[in-house]
Amino acid sequence: EDPAKKGVCSNYLCDAKPGTELALTGPAGKVMLMPEEKPETPIIMLATGTGIAPYRGFLRRLFVENTEAAEKFKGLAWLFLGVANSDALLYDEDWKAMQEKYPEKFRYDVALSREQKNKSGGKMYIQDKVEEYGKEVFELMNLGAHIYFCGLKGMMPGVLGAMESVAKSQGVNWEETLQKWKKAGQWHVEG
């Protein structure tokens, strides 16, 4: 068993004895709620490593469980997952099964920093994937998509830089666009 893949919280819970009293807290606020007012709203999710956890809940709710959200959802759910190696792709088989079963409603793209190269020949990070599909990401955002970020805080400067680069390539003012998305409640960063 690889100790590097041992999660602190999940292993604490797994190692607890039956009957052990635990104090649990969850996320506060509404940052990570899915948009429900319009079932056609696209959802773009960026995760690094274990930042995948909230999206597993989102996607199970939309594509696996018998829920009102699943019944009503008419949009696109697009997952970008960034990890070092393919053996670190959490729930990879689940995502591939969803993609096969719902090709019009679910997209899945990965950035493997130690296995893939970006267009400049360097390591492939999540921001490189965002930039690669930047035109589509911007089109979806301008149609009202919601974008979510979970995982390593270190991804944000790279992602913001990539999105700024896409904005410039389209002749769009990045700061104004970002403020517009934030004001519209389309921009969600895990706290």
Secondary structure as UniProt FT lines:
FT   HELIX           3..5
FT   HELIX           8..15
FT   TURN            18..19
FT   TURN            31..32
FT   TURN            39..40
FT   STRAND          43..48
FT   HELIX           49..52
FT   HELIX           53..63
FT   HELIX           68..72
FT   STRAND          77..83
FT   HELIX           86..88
FT   TURN            90..91
FT   HELIX           92..101
FT   TURN            103..105
FT   STRAND          106..112
FT   TURN            113..115
FT   TURN            119..120
FT   HELIX           126..132
FT   HELIX           134..142
FT   TURN            143..144
FT   STRAND          146..150
FT   TURN            153..154
FT   HELIX           155..169
FT   TURN            170..171
FT   HELIX           174..183
FT   TURN            184..185
FT   STRAND          187..189
//
